[in-house]
Amino acid sequence: MKIKLRKDCSYSMLVPTSMGVRVTPLNGQPVHCSKTFIMQATSAESNVASVSSYLGLPVKVLTTFVKDSPIARFIKDNLAGRHMDYEGKEVEQGGPWGYRHQFNIADSGAGSRGPRVHNDRAGEVGRTLDVKDFDLDRIFSKEGVQIVHLSGLISALSPETGTFCLELARAAKKYKTRISFDLNHRASFWKGREDELHEIFKEIAGMSDILVGNEEDFQLCLGIEGPEAGGKDLSSKIESFKGMINRAKQAFPNAAVFATTLRDVVSANCHLWGAIMSVDDNWHVVEPREITVLDRIGGGDGFVGGMLYAILKGWDPEKWVQFGWASGAMVTTLMTDYAEPLDEEQVWSIWEGNARVRR
């Protein structure tokens, strides 16, 4: 089975997102006792799109910027360096206590000490994303998009972004653009808005062609019963995960692809990493394998990005989950929380377990 994609499109992938920056201490040190940090532009949705953009497919980001902000300039330059087009309204800062781009402050952890993440999102300009600021007919009809990728992070960020994502999904459906939805539940975003967000997420999921999420995502976002409790390792739980996906398939029959990653943390630098994907009635499972982790953040986005790239390339479904698994594993070897593959062969070498030097 192959997902039928639109032809003659300007963009292989479109992602709505709230861009921000991540600051990380050097050498895996904790934030509270570090004096030297690196800064990168980041967002979950642009992380997904990076696999395709670095491997030569045209990608567009829909976002919003703080006008005349040096952080906005830093983000724009980063997106351009990642070979991505971007479009977004310039919002006046409104003084020192006005709008800004989100800050994600996170260390990588080391050994027995796990990483810690602190999100500082007060005044986040991405919360103002509004459908009226974009010409969706131009984007989907004249320019054309093969896949629009939505995530639960941007869908739940504010009432405005929830409506924005709904309208994007409706426009995509109208113009036969495929919809990918990574549920990405965040409890702090949902607090006090459960009924509102359940309705939004169910409508988007009902229009989606590709649904991705872990056991908590499917349960908390869509009300799908999760895997049964018990089992000493991930492999023993695979049948329970399949049961969850089967229940999701019954609830959302429009989707052709369902996927979830599997992760067991041995230490901050050693994980067992696997994946399950269902395409129609066929299962594709990557049994958990040990990977070495430099920084875990972004691994799930890398998986989705690799899977979507494989779909866009028209490969057989077996390769979708393999390339996704390897793209996610690649991200965990990088200090950026997005994949920057040199070429497809570099990703396939990770899948094959070939870490030998290439001269």
C-alpha positions as YAML, in Angstrom:
chain: A
units: angstrom
residues:
- id: 1
  name: MET
  ca: [0.00, 0.00, 0.00]
- id: 2
  name: LYS
  ca: [1.19, 3.50, -0.81]
- id: 3
  name: ILE
  ca: [-0.41, 6.77, 0.24]
- id: 4
  name: LYS
  ca: [-1.52, 8.64, -2.86]
- id: 5
  name: LEU
  ca: [0.00, 12.11, -2.83]
- id: 6
  name: ARG
  ca: [-0.84, 15.19, -4.85]
- id: 7
  name: LYS
  ca: [1.43, 15.94, -7.78]
- id: 8
  name: ASP
  ca: [2.84, 19.26, -9.01]
- id: 9
  name: CYS
  ca: [3.05, 20.80, -5.55]
- id: 10
  name: SER
  ca: [5.46, 23.54, -4.52]
- id: 11
  name: TYR
  ca: [5.89, 21.93, -1.10]
- id: 12
  name: SER
  ca: [6.30, 18.36, 0.04]
- id: 13
  name: MET
  ca: [5.51, 19.32, 3.63]
- id: 14
  name: LEU
  ca: [3.87, 22.19, 5.48]
- id: 15
  name: VAL
  ca: [4.13, 22.65, 9.26]
- id: 16
  name: PRO
  ca: [2.43, 25.21, 11.51]
- id: 17
  name: THR
  ca: [4.54, 25.94, 14.57]
- id: 18
  name: SER
  ca: [5.54, 28.29, 17.36]
- id: 19
  name: MET
  ca: [9.27, 28.80, 16.98]
- id: 20
  name: GLY
  ca: [11.51, 29.42, 19.96]
- id: 21
  name: VAL
  ca: [15.01, 28.75, 21.21]
- id: 22
  name: ARG
  ca: [16.58, 26.05, 23.36]
- id: 23
  name: VAL
  ca: [19.58, 26.74, 25.59]
- id: 24
  name: THR
  ca: [21.66, 23.76, 26.68]
- id: 25
  name: PRO
  ca: [24.70, 23.50, 28.97]
- id: 26
  name: LEU
  ca: [27.85, 22.06, 27.45]
- id: 27
  name: ASN
  ca: [29.13, 18.54, 28.16]
- id: 28
  name: GLY
  ca: [25.90, 17.20, 29.60]
- id: 29
  name: GLN
  ca: [26.09, 19.35, 32.71]
- id: 30
  name: PRO
  ca: [22.98, 20.39, 34.71]
- id: 31
  name: VAL
  ca: [21.51, 23.83, 34.08]
- id: 32
  name: HIS
  ca: [21.80, 25.06, 37.66]
- id: 33
  name: CYS
  ca: [25.58, 24.66, 37.88]
- id: 34
  name: SER
  ca: [26.57, 25.64, 34.33]
- id: 35
  name: LYS
  ca: [28.07, 28.88, 33.10]
- id: 36
  name: THR
  ca: [28.38, 28.12, 29.39]
- id: 37
  name: PHE
  ca: [25.41, 27.31, 27.13]
- id: 38
  name: ILE
  ca: [24.67, 26.81, 23.46]
- id: 39
  name: MET
  ca: [21.51, 28.15, 21.85]
- id: 40
  name: GLN
  ca: [19.52, 26.70, 18.98]
- id: 41
  name: ALA
  ca: [16.24, 27.53, 17.26]
- id: 42
  name: THR
  ca: [13.66, 24.87, 17.84]
- id: 43
  name: SER
  ca: [10.08, 23.61, 17.74]
- id: 44
  name: ALA
  ca: [8.67, 20.09, 17.61]
- id: 45
  name: GLU
  ca: [7.03, 20.63, 14.23]
- id: 46
  name: SER
  ca: [10.08, 22.14, 12.49]
- id: 47
  name: ASN
  ca: [12.10, 19.28, 14.00]
- id: 48
  name: VAL
  ca: [9.87, 16.83, 12.12]
- id: 49
  name: ALA
  ca: [10.26, 18.74, 8.86]
- id: 50
  name: SER
  ca: [14.07, 18.85, 9.11]
- id: 51
  name: VAL
  ca: [14.56, 15.29, 7.84]
- id: 52
  name: SER
  ca: [12.84, 16.19, 4.58]
- id: 53
  name: SER
  ca: [14.42, 19.64, 4.24]
- id: 54
  name: TYR
  ca: [17.98, 18.37, 4.76]
- id: 55
  name: LEU
  ca: [17.39, 15.58, 2.26]
- id: 56
  name: GLY
  ca: [16.27, 17.97, -0.45]
- id: 57
  name: LEU
  ca: [12.47, 18.11, -0.29]
- id: 58
  name: PRO
  ca: [10.76, 21.53, -0.25]
- id: 59
  name: VAL
  ca: [9.32, 22.45, 3.16]
- id: 60
  name: LYS
  ca: [7.38, 25.46, 4.38]
- id: 61
  name: VAL
  ca: [6.88, 26.67, 7.97]
- id: 62
  name: LEU
  ca: [3.86, 28.73, 9.02]
- id: 63
  name: THR
  ca: [4.61, 30.67, 12.19]
- id: 64
  name: THR
  ca: [4.65, 34.14, 13.71]
- id: 65
  name: PHE
  ca: [7.51, 36.42, 14.75]
- id: 66
  name: VAL
  ca: [8.17, 39.23, 17.21]
- id: 67
  name: LYS
  ca: [8.85, 42.28, 15.07]
- id: 68
  name: ASP
  ca: [12.44, 43.60, 15.20]
- id: 69
  name: SER
  ca: [13.48, 40.94, 17.72]
- id: 70
  name: PRO
  ca: [17.06, 39.64, 17.47]
- id: 71
  name: ILE
  ca: [15.72, 36.22, 18.53]
- id: 72
  name: ALA
  ca: [13.29, 36.33, 15.59]
- id: 73
  name: ARG
  ca: [16.22, 37.10, 13.28]
- id: 74
  name: PHE
  ca: [18.17, 34.21, 14.81]
- id: 75
  name: ILE
  ca: [15.20, 31.89, 14.13]
- id: 76
  name: LYS
  ca: [14.71, 33.10, 10.54]
- id: 77
  name: ASP
  ca: [18.39, 32.59, 9.75]
- id: 78
  name: ASN
  ca: [18.24, 29.12, 11.28]
- id: 79
  name: LEU
  ca: [15.20, 28.10, 9.23]
- id: 80
  name: ALA
  ca: [16.85, 29.37, 6.07]
- id: 81
  name: GLY
  ca: [19.98, 27.41, 6.98]
- id: 82
  name: ARG
  ca: [17.81, 24.31, 7.33]
- id: 83
  name: HIS
  ca: [16.58, 24.88, 3.75]
- id: 84
  name: MET
  ca: [13.05, 25.80, 4.84]
- id: 85
  name: ASP
  ca: [10.77, 28.50, 3.51]
- id: 86
  name: TYR
  ca: [8.79, 30.34, 6.15]
- id: 87
  name: GLU
  ca: [5.78, 32.64, 6.29]
- id: 88
  name: GLY
  ca: [4.46, 34.51, 9.31]
- id: 89
  name: LYS
  ca: [3.04, 37.72, 10.68]
- id: 90
  name: GLU
  ca: [5.34, 40.21, 12.43]
- id: 91
  name: VAL
  ca: [3.81, 41.02, 15.82]
- id: 92
  name: GLU
  ca: [4.80, 44.16, 17.76]
- id: 93
  name: GLN
  ca: [6.58, 43.24, 20.98]
- id: 94
  name: GLY
  ca: [4.56, 45.71, 23.01]
- id: 95
  name: GLY
  ca: [7.33, 46.64, 25.44]
- id: 96
  name: PRO
  ca: [9.51, 44.58, 27.79]
- id: 97
  name: TRP
  ca: [6.50, 42.68, 29.20]
- id: 98
  name: GLY
  ca: [4.95, 41.98, 25.80]
- id: 99
  name: TYR
  ca: [5.44, 39.17, 23.32]
- id: 100
  name: ARG
  ca: [8.51, 37.00, 22.89]
- id: 101
  name: HIS
  ca: [9.61, 33.69, 21.44]
- id: 102
  name: GLN
  ca: [9.48, 30.73, 23.84]
- id: 103
  name: PHE
  ca: [12.59, 29.62, 25.73]
- id: 104
  name: ASN
  ca: [13.30, 25.95, 26.38]
- id: 105
  name: ILE
  ca: [16.05, 25.46, 28.97]
- id: 106
  name: ALA
  ca: [17.23, 21.87, 29.07]
- id: 107
  name: ASP
  ca: [20.26, 19.79, 29.92]
- id: 108
  name: SER
  ca: [21.08, 16.45, 28.32]
- id: 109
  name: GLY
  ca: [21.62, 14.37, 31.43]
- id: 110
  name: ALA
  ca: [24.51, 11.95, 31.82]
- id: 111
  name: GLY
  ca: [24.71, 8.38, 33.02]
- id: 112
  name: SER
  ca: [22.43, 7.84, 36.03]
- id: 113
  name: ARG
  ca: [21.35, 11.52, 36.07]
- id: 114
  name: GLY
  ca: [18.39, 12.10, 33.81]
- id: 115
  name: PRO
  ca: [17.88, 15.28, 31.78]
- id: 116
  name: ARG
  ca: [15.67, 18.08, 33.08]
- id: 117
  name: VAL
  ca: [13.62, 20.44, 30.94]
- id: 118
  name: HIS
  ca: [12.30, 23.85, 31.99]
- id: 119
  name: ASN
  ca: [9.87, 25.57, 29.62]
- id: 120
  name: ASP
  ca: [9.60, 29.34, 29.84]
- id: 121
  name: ARG
  ca: [6.66, 30.27, 27.60]
- id: 122
  name: ALA
  ca: [5.20, 33.42, 29.17]
- id: 123
  name: GLY
  ca: [4.12, 35.89, 26.49]
- id: 124
  name: GLU
  ca: [4.76, 33.35, 23.72]
- id: 125
  name: VAL
  ca: [4.09, 34.99, 20.36]
- id: 126
  name: GLY
  ca: [3.15, 31.65, 18.79]
- id: 127
  name: ARG
  ca: [-0.05, 31.66, 20.86]
- id: 128
  name: THR
  ca: [-1.34, 34.40, 18.55]
- id: 129
  name: LEU
  ca: [-1.24, 32.25, 15.40]
- id: 130
  name: ASP
  ca: [-4.49, 32.98, 13.60]
- id: 131
  name: VAL
  ca: [-5.96, 31.53, 10.43]
- id: 132
  name: LYS
  ca: [-6.88, 35.01, 9.18]
- id: 133
  name: ASP
  ca: [-3.16, 35.85, 8.89]
- id: 134
  name: PHE
  ca: [-2.63, 33.27, 6.13]
- id: 135
  name: ASP
  ca: [-4.13, 32.79, 2.66]
- id: 136
  name: LEU
  ca: [-4.98, 29.10, 2.87]
- id: 137
  name: ASP
  ca: [-6.42, 28.98, -0.66]
- id: 138
  name: ARG
  ca: [-3.11, 30.25, -2.05]
- id: 139
  name: ILE
  ca: [-1.07, 27.91, 0.11]
- id: 140
  name: PHE
  ca: [-3.07, 24.75, -0.63]
- id: 141
  name: SER
  ca: [-4.41, 25.49, -4.11]
- id: 142
  name: LYS
  ca: [-1.90, 27.66, -5.98]
- id: 143
  name: GLU
  ca: [1.28, 26.57, -4.21]
- id: 144
  name: GLY
  ca: [0.14, 23.07, -3.32]
- id: 145
  name: VAL
  ca: [1.19, 20.84, -0.43]
- id: 146
  name: GLN
  ca: [1.59, 17.05, -0.32]
- id: 147
  name: ILE
  ca: [1.51, 16.55, 3.48]
- id: 148
  name: VAL
  ca: [0.59, 18.97, 6.25]
- id: 149
  name: HIS
  ca: [2.00, 17.89, 9.59]
- id: 150
  name: LEU
  ca: [0.17, 18.98, 12.74]
- id: 151
  name: SER
  ca: [1.07, 18.29, 16.35]
- id: 152
  name: GLY
  ca: [-0.82, 18.35, 19.61]
- id: 153
  name: LEU
  ca: [1.62, 20.94, 20.96]
- id: 154
  name: ILE
  ca: [0.57, 23.65, 18.54]
- id: 155
  name: SER
  ca: [-3.07, 22.48, 18.46]
- id: 156
  name: ALA
  ca: [-3.36, 22.90, 22.25]
- id: 157
  name: LEU
  ca: [-1.19, 25.99, 22.68]
- id: 158
  name: SER
  ca: [-4.11, 28.45, 22.75]
- id: 159
  name: PRO
  ca: [-7.73, 28.68, 21.56]
- id: 160
  name: GLU
  ca: [-6.44, 30.59, 18.52]
- id: 161
  name: THR
  ca: [-3.92, 27.92, 17.54]
- id: 162
  name: GLY
  ca: [-6.49, 25.17, 18.04]
- id: 163
  name: THR
  ca: [-8.82, 26.90, 15.57]
- id: 164
  name: PHE
  ca: [-5.85, 27.53, 13.27]
- id: 165
  name: CYS
  ca: [-4.95, 23.83, 13.16]
- id: 166
  name: LEU
  ca: [-8.57, 22.85, 12.57]
- id: 167
  name: GLU
  ca: [-8.83, 25.24, 9.62]
- id: 168
  name: LEU
  ca: [-5.53, 23.96, 8.21]
- id: 169
  name: ALA
  ca: [-6.82, 20.38, 8.41]
- id: 170
  name: ARG
  ca: [-10.10, 21.36, 6.75]
- id: 171
  name: ALA
  ca: [-8.28, 23.18, 3.95]
- id: 172
  name: ALA
  ca: [-5.92, 20.24, 3.48]
- id: 173
  name: LYS
  ca: [-8.89, 17.89, 3.20]
- id: 174
  name: LYS
  ca: [-10.54, 20.18, 0.65]
- id: 175
  name: TYR
  ca: [-7.47, 20.22, -1.58]
- id: 176
  name: LYS
  ca: [-6.60, 16.52, -1.12]
- id: 177
  name: THR
  ca: [-3.45, 17.22, 0.88]
- id: 178
  name: ARG
  ca: [-2.59, 14.36, 3.24]
- id: 179
  name: ILE
  ca: [-2.73, 15.10, 6.98]
- id: 180
  name: SER
  ca: [-0.25, 13.84, 9.56]
- id: 181
  name: PHE
  ca: [-1.13, 14.34, 13.24]
- id: 182
  name: ASP
  ca: [1.29, 13.66, 16.11]
- id: 183
  name: LEU
  ca: [-0.90, 13.84, 19.23]
- id: 184
  name: ASN
  ca: [1.85, 15.05, 21.64]
- id: 185
  name: HIS
  ca: [-0.24, 15.45, 24.79]
- id: 186
  name: ARG
  ca: [1.00, 18.00, 27.35]
- id: 187
  name: ALA
  ca: [-0.90, 18.05, 30.64]
- id: 188
  name: SER
  ca: [-0.07, 21.71, 31.35]
- id: 189
  name: PHE
  ca: [-1.61, 22.78, 28.01]
- id: 190
  name: TRP
  ca: [-4.80, 20.77, 28.66]
- id: 191
  name: LYS
  ca: [-5.49, 21.84, 32.26]
- id: 192
  name: GLY
  ca: [-8.98, 23.35, 32.46]
- id: 193
  name: ARG
  ca: [-9.54, 22.92, 28.69]
- id: 194
  name: GLU
  ca: [-10.13, 19.16, 28.49]
- id: 195
  name: ASP
  ca: [-13.60, 19.24, 26.86]
- id: 196
  name: GLU
  ca: [-12.61, 21.92, 24.34]
- id: 197
  name: LEU
  ca: [-9.41, 20.14, 23.29]
- id: 198
  name: HIS
  ca: [-10.98, 16.67, 23.13]
- id: 199
  name: GLU
  ca: [-13.37, 18.00, 20.48]
- id: 200
  name: ILE
  ca: [-10.60, 19.70, 18.49]
- id: 201
  name: PHE
  ca: [-8.30, 16.69, 18.62]
- id: 202
  name: LYS
  ca: [-11.04, 14.24, 17.65]
- id: 203
  name: GLU
  ca: [-12.01, 16.33, 14.65]
- id: 204
  name: ILE
  ca: [-8.42, 16.64, 13.44]
- id: 205
  name: ALA
  ca: [-7.80, 12.92, 14.06]
- id: 206
  name: GLY
  ca: [-10.96, 12.11, 12.10]
- id: 207
  name: MET
  ca: [-9.55, 13.92, 9.05]
- id: 208
  name: SER
  ca: [-6.01, 12.60, 9.42]
- id: 209
  name: ASP
  ca: [-4.33, 10.06, 7.14]
- id: 210
  name: ILE
  ca: [-1.43, 9.42, 9.55]
- id: 211
  name: LEU
  ca: [-1.83, 9.29, 13.35]
- id: 212
  name: VAL
  ca: [1.16, 9.10, 15.69]
- id: 213
  name: GLY
  ca: [1.29, 8.95, 19.47]
- id: 214
  name: ASN
  ca: [2.35, 7.00, 22.52]
- id: 215
  name: GLU
  ca: [0.01, 5.22, 24.92]
- id: 216
  name: GLU
  ca: [-0.67, 8.38, 26.94]
- id: 217
  name: ASP
  ca: [-1.33, 10.42, 23.81]
- id: 218
  name: PHE
  ca: [-4.00, 8.09, 22.44]
- id: 219
  name: GLN
  ca: [-5.63, 7.70, 25.84]
- id: 220
  name: LEU
  ca: [-5.61, 11.33, 27.02]
- id: 221
  name: CYS
  ca: [-6.14, 13.09, 23.68]
- id: 222
  name: LEU
  ca: [-8.63, 10.73, 22.04]
- id: 223
  name: GLY
  ca: [-9.99, 8.55, 24.84]
- id: 224
  name: ILE
  ca: [-8.53, 5.35, 23.38]
- id: 225
  name: GLU
  ca: [-7.80, 2.67, 25.97]
- id: 226
  name: GLY
  ca: [-4.04, 2.24, 26.40]
- id: 227
  name: PRO
  ca: [-1.87, -0.89, 26.68]
- id: 228
  name: GLU
  ca: [-2.55, -3.36, 29.45]
- id: 229
  name: ALA
  ca: [-0.45, -2.98, 32.57]
- id: 230
  name: GLY
  ca: [2.29, -5.52, 33.27]
- id: 231
  name: GLY
  ca: [5.16, -6.98, 31.35]
- id: 232
  name: LYS
  ca: [8.78, -6.69, 32.30]
- id: 233
  name: ASP
  ca: [10.06, -5.26, 29.04]
- id: 234
  name: LEU
  ca: [8.92, -3.42, 25.93]
- id: 235
  name: SER
  ca: [8.91, -6.52, 23.73]
- id: 236
  name: SER
  ca: [6.38, -8.20, 26.01]
- id: 237
  name: LYS
  ca: [4.06, -5.18, 25.65]
- id: 238
  name: ILE
  ca: [4.00, -5.06, 21.85]
- id: 239
  name: GLU
  ca: [0.72, -7.01, 21.59]
- id: 240
  name: SER
  ca: [-0.87, -4.57, 24.04]
- id: 241
  name: PHE
  ca: [0.31, -1.64, 21.91]
- id: 242
  name: LYS
  ca: [-1.18, -3.35, 18.84]
- id: 243
  name: GLY
  ca: [-4.47, -3.63, 20.72]
- id: 244
  name: MET
  ca: [-4.42, 0.11, 21.40]
- id: 245
  name: ILE
  ca: [-3.78, 0.86, 17.75]
- id: 246
  name: ASN
  ca: [-6.57, -1.49, 16.67]
- id: 247
  name: ARG
  ca: [-8.97, 0.43, 18.92]
- id: 248
  name: ALA
  ca: [-7.75, 3.70, 17.39]
- id: 249
  name: LYS
  ca: [-8.30, 2.28, 13.90]
- id: 250
  name: GLN
  ca: [-11.91, 1.48, 14.74]
- id: 251
  name: ALA
  ca: [-12.48, 4.96, 16.14]
- id: 252
  name: PHE
  ca: [-10.73, 6.80, 13.26]
- id: 253
  name: PRO
  ca: [-11.21, 4.72, 10.10]
- id: 254
  name: ASN
  ca: [-10.10, 7.51, 7.76]
- id: 255
  name: ALA
  ca: [-6.46, 7.10, 8.82]
- id: 256
  name: ALA
  ca: [-4.36, 4.59, 6.89]
- id: 257
  name: VAL
  ca: [-1.20, 4.78, 9.04]
- id: 258
  name: PHE
  ca: [-0.88, 4.52, 12.82]
- id: 259
  name: ALA
  ca: [2.49, 4.59, 14.58]
- id: 260
  name: THR
  ca: [4.06, 4.72, 18.01]
- id: 261
  name: THR
  ca: [7.62, 4.61, 19.29]
- id: 262
  name: LEU
  ca: [8.87, 2.34, 22.06]
- id: 263
  name: ARG
  ca: [11.47, 3.51, 24.52]
- id: 264
  name: ASP
  ca: [13.01, 2.04, 27.66]
- id: 265
  name: VAL
  ca: [15.59, 4.16, 29.48]
- id: 266
  name: VAL
  ca: [18.55, 2.16, 30.78]
- id: 267
  name: SER
  ca: [20.51, 5.34, 31.54]
- id: 268
  name: ALA
  ca: [20.62, 8.86, 30.16]
- id: 269
  name: ASN
  ca: [23.07, 7.62, 27.54]
- id: 270
  name: CYS
  ca: [21.65, 4.17, 26.81]
- id: 271
  name: HIS
  ca: [18.10, 3.55, 25.61]
- id: 272
  name: LEU
  ca: [16.20, 0.67, 24.07]
- id: 273
  name: TRP
  ca: [14.48, 2.14, 21.01]
- id: 274
  name: GLY
  ca: [11.75, 0.51, 18.93]
- id: 275
  name: ALA
  ca: [8.63, 1.31, 16.92]
- id: 276
  name: ILE
  ca: [5.30, -0.10, 15.80]
- id: 277
  name: MET
  ca: [3.48, 0.94, 12.64]
- id: 278
  name: SER
  ca: [0.18, -0.26, 11.19]
- id: 279
  name: VAL
  ca: [-0.59, 0.35, 7.52]
- id: 280
  name: ASP
  ca: [-4.09, -0.86, 6.64]
- id: 281
  name: ASP
  ca: [-4.10, -4.42, 8.04]
- id: 282
  name: ASN
  ca: [-0.33, -4.92, 7.99]
- id: 283
  name: TRP
  ca: [2.01, -4.56, 10.98]
- id: 284
  name: HIS
  ca: [5.60, -3.36, 10.81]
- id: 285
  name: VAL
  ca: [7.48, -3.72, 14.08]
- id: 286
  name: VAL
  ca: [11.01, -2.71, 15.04]
- id: 287
  name: GLU
  ca: [11.90, -4.69, 18.13]
- id: 288
  name: PRO
  ca: [13.60, -2.44, 20.73]
- id: 289
  name: ARG
  ca: [17.33, -2.16, 20.07]
- id: 290
  name: GLU
  ca: [20.01, -0.52, 22.18]
- id: 291
  name: ILE
  ca: [21.12, 2.93, 21.06]
- id: 292
  name: THR
  ca: [23.72, 5.28, 22.53]
- id: 293
  name: VAL
  ca: [22.25, 8.67, 23.46]
- id: 294
  name: LEU
  ca: [24.05, 12.01, 23.56]
- id: 295
  name: ASP
  ca: [20.82, 14.02, 23.98]
- id: 296
  name: ARG
  ca: [17.39, 12.38, 23.88]
- id: 297
  name: ILE
  ca: [15.28, 15.44, 23.10]
- id: 298
  name: GLY
  ca: [13.82, 15.33, 19.58]
- id: 299
  name: GLY
  ca: [14.10, 11.58, 19.02]
- id: 300
  name: GLY
  ca: [10.34, 11.16, 18.64]
- id: 301
  name: ASP
  ca: [10.16, 14.07, 16.20]
- id: 302
  name: GLY
  ca: [13.00, 12.50, 14.23]
- id: 303
  name: PHE
  ca: [11.04, 9.25, 13.99]
- id: 304
  name: VAL
  ca: [7.98, 11.03, 12.59]
- id: 305
  name: GLY
  ca: [10.15, 13.10, 10.24]
- id: 306
  name: GLY
  ca: [11.91, 10.02, 8.85]
- id: 307
  name: MET
  ca: [8.64, 8.15, 8.40]
- id: 308
  name: LEU
  ca: [7.04, 11.07, 6.55]
- id: 309
  name: TYR
  ca: [10.11, 11.45, 4.32]
- id: 310
  name: ALA
  ca: [9.87, 7.78, 3.37]
- id: 311
  name: ILE
  ca: [6.16, 8.19, 2.58]
- id: 312
  name: LEU
  ca: [6.88, 11.26, 0.44]
- id: 313
  name: LYS
  ca: [9.54, 9.29, -1.45]
- id: 314
  name: GLY
  ca: [7.02, 6.59, -2.30]
- id: 315
  name: TRP
  ca: [8.93, 3.75, -0.66]
- id: 316
  name: ASP
  ca: [7.32, 0.51, 0.51]
- id: 317
  name: PRO
  ca: [5.75, 0.70, 4.01]
- id: 318
  name: GLU
  ca: [8.36, -1.59, 5.56]
- id: 319
  name: LYS
  ca: [10.93, 1.14, 4.89]
- id: 320
  name: TRP
  ca: [8.75, 3.86, 6.42]
- id: 321
  name: VAL
  ca: [9.17, 2.56, 9.96]
- id: 322
  name: GLN
  ca: [12.82, 1.60, 9.40]
- id: 323
  name: PHE
  ca: [13.82, 5.03, 8.13]
- id: 324
  name: GLY
  ca: [11.78, 6.65, 10.91]
- id: 325
  name: TRP
  ca: [13.47, 4.53, 13.57]
- id: 326
  name: ALA
  ca: [16.93, 5.38, 12.20]
- id: 327
  name: SER
  ca: [16.15, 9.11, 11.88]
- id: 328
  name: GLY
  ca: [15.02, 9.19, 15.50]
- id: 329
  name: ALA
  ca: [18.15, 7.32, 16.58]
- id: 330
  name: MET
  ca: [20.25, 9.83, 14.61]
- id: 331
  name: VAL
  ca: [18.76, 12.80, 16.49]
- id: 332
  name: THR
  ca: [19.87, 11.30, 19.81]
- id: 333
  name: THR
  ca: [23.50, 11.45, 18.62]
- id: 334
  name: LEU
  ca: [23.31, 15.21, 17.93]
- id: 335
  name: MET
  ca: [23.32, 18.31, 20.12]
- id: 336
  name: THR
  ca: [20.52, 19.76, 18.00]
- id: 337
  name: ASP
  ca: [17.08, 18.32, 18.72]
- id: 338
  name: TYR
  ca: [16.44, 17.76, 15.02]
- id: 339
  name: ALA
  ca: [18.08, 15.47, 12.47]
- id: 340
  name: GLU
  ca: [20.58, 16.92, 10.00]
- id: 341
  name: PRO
  ca: [21.24, 13.95, 7.69]
- id: 342
  name: LEU
  ca: [23.94, 14.39, 5.09]
- id: 343
  name: ASP
  ca: [22.25, 11.89, 2.79]
- id: 344
  name: GLU
  ca: [19.93, 8.87, 2.89]
- id: 345
  name: GLU
  ca: [22.88, 6.49, 3.17]
- id: 346
  name: GLN
  ca: [23.91, 8.02, 6.49]
- id: 347
  name: VAL
  ca: [20.47, 7.24, 7.91]
- id: 348
  name: TRP
  ca: [20.37, 3.72, 6.46]
- id: 349
  name: SER
  ca: [23.78, 3.00, 7.99]
- id: 350
  name: ILE
  ca: [22.25, 3.65, 11.41]
- id: 351
  name: TRP
  ca: [19.44, 1.21, 10.64]
- id: 352
  name: GLU
  ca: [21.96, -1.39, 9.53]
- id: 353
  name: GLY
  ca: [24.07, -0.91, 12.67]
- id: 354
  name: ASN
  ca: [27.08, 0.11, 10.62]
- id: 355
  name: ALA
  ca: [29.06, 2.71, 12.59]
- id: 356
  name: ARG
  ca: [32.36, 2.05, 10.88]
- id: 357
  name: VAL
  ca: [34.36, 4.95, 9.51]
- id: 358
  name: ARG
  ca: [33.71, 5.86, 5.89]
- id: 359
  name: ARG
  ca: [36.67, 7.30, 4.02]
...
